[in-house]
Amino acid sequence: MSRRLGDRAGSLGLHGFLVFYALLTLTPFVWAVLTSFKSVREIALAESILPVALNLNAYRQILGSEFSTWFYNSMSVAIIVTIASVAANTLAGYALARFRFVGRKSIFQALLLIIMVPAQVTMIPAFLIVARMGLADTHTALVLTSVVNIGSIFMMRQFFINFPTDIEEAAKLDGCSPIATFVCIVLPMAAPALATQAIFIFMGVWNEFMKPLLYISSVDNYMLTQGLNAAAKQYEKSAAWNIIMAGSIVSIVPILLIYIGLNKYFLTLNDQTAGSK
Amino acid sequence: MAQVTLRDITLTRGTTAILRDVSFTVEAGEFCVLVGPSGCGKSTLLRLIAGLDDDASGEILIDGQSVVHVPAARRNVAMVFQGYALYPHMTVFDNIAFALRRAKVPTAEIQTRVQTAAKILQLGDCLQRKPASLSGGQRQRVAIGRAIVKKPKVFLFDEPLSNLDASLRAETRFEIAKLHRDMGSASMLYVTHDQVEAMTLADRIVLLRPVLQSPGLGSIVQVGRPMDLYHRPANLFAARFIGTPGMNLFETRVAGLTDQGVAFELHGQRCHAAVSNAGLAVGDLITVGIRPEHVQVSLDSSHAGDAAPNRVLASVTHIEALGEHSILFTNLLGGPAEALLAKTTDESVRVGDSVVLHLPASAMHVFGVNGGAQVR
């Protein structure tokens, strides 16, 4: 009896802590959303956390400004990088996992060495290279320097090492060339890993701040993070926190949608072969 | 139907010998089982025939044509894998039809072949389901269906029943045997480590040994019909492997050579085996064997002092009752402790009983110094 009470108390305590932590994590977001619906006067008076009415002026203002251009810039770069990166990393991971070729071990060791070097160390040299190529202040520079993601290559290599070889052998006996095996059999089964890659790469590019700050100088070419940072400095002076919050909220919508859309693949990542055996 | 011939297949990877001097022929329409303990290279042999591995020396011929340089997809073989290797993102229909689509077979013919295979394998209700929703037995049948529709010259089975439970294994074994008959007796090569599968399915058995533990010896121990391997094992390895429980084996020396065979002593009792004594001399070290099912058990201990040949006294130490018969674990008396297993249907035998074991001369096997069997 006392053991059951003890278990119950422990369970209540754990749930209570988790609820508290969830509230702690969500509070800033909720506060930002509520602030985005307030007027500047309401924010200045700080009478209540809740807005008096759902004021959409902040959203109208932010969407009518250069925010739309920056949003479009970030979206196009993120989508292009995600597609190209997932393709390149997956092919590289598959080659390293499956094929025996001269230099395979050396390439893998080189990748290990490269990943040990912090990105901040290579950022300036990379900028100098793209500047020499005449790509400074272009989105092409951002794309080219973001396509290869060594962490994703390692992830895909590990995924394909654990991939059952008999399925590929069955495909070989069924008349598939190595490319057909990869496209028709391996890729569909790798959907969870590809989706996971896509989520992380998209998020990484979308949230990137240092690289755009370094590579992009024209306001029209700004990425969303850059633009929001510049706008925040401007609106901060006039205490227009509602506009700043509206911009922040709108900027996280794509990430939310991507995660919601690809979540089911993310959750099935460890069950790649259900049904094959 | 196609004849499959292997000649002098030898495979070494690094410093590890996998296969050595493998040569045999599977006749057209034959069901040939490759059997042996783990590590003997039977799955590797199957993979070489399929074209999934190509690092062995020697010749592989299908229908008289060498296929050593022929890609796997063009060898006209179909393989059923141990883990089924179904494509989990495709329906059962698509799994079975996949190879036909790759070969650009007309859609109508694909439909016909898949439906026919589904009917044979009782998969008609499952065609639109994905493999994850099927039972183990159903997945196995899908894997077989995928092989059937290709209408190959040779079927290759790589331990297809090892992932199934005992009752399903027996049921699927029957289905595979039925399949062999229904398919117009297609040539089938079947790999298993289970001798029950080998004995029940095979027209011919190829018994393999791990060459790593037998330097200088070839991979093949014996090739023959199941009952040939059972009644006339070529050597000690075959004698030990075939039969459940395994053959009782005792080391002794030749005590005499007669017209009827070979005389020896077993725990002070004079015994003889009705085998050829060619190549043997009195005093030679030999191994004698008898299968548990051939040992005749008698509870009548009045023969305890009897010097009748081929009769030994033993004490029952353990009984495994299996229903239709029991396996008696006995210790032979009158000498160093040696166990002898016997099968009996006599339910009155109890642990601790003294029993007289009659070892008929006609059921005895004799193996010479090098392990080779004397002709019976």
Interface residues (C-beta under 8 A of the other chain):
Chain A: P164 D166 I167 E169 A170 A171 K172 L173 D174 G175 C176 A180 I185 P188 M189 A191 T273 A274 G275 S276 K277
Chain B: A50 G51 L52 A72 A73 V77 A78 M79 F81 Q82 G83 Y84 A85 L86 Y87 P88 H89 F98 A99 R102 A103 K130 P131 A132 S133 L134 R139 R146 N163
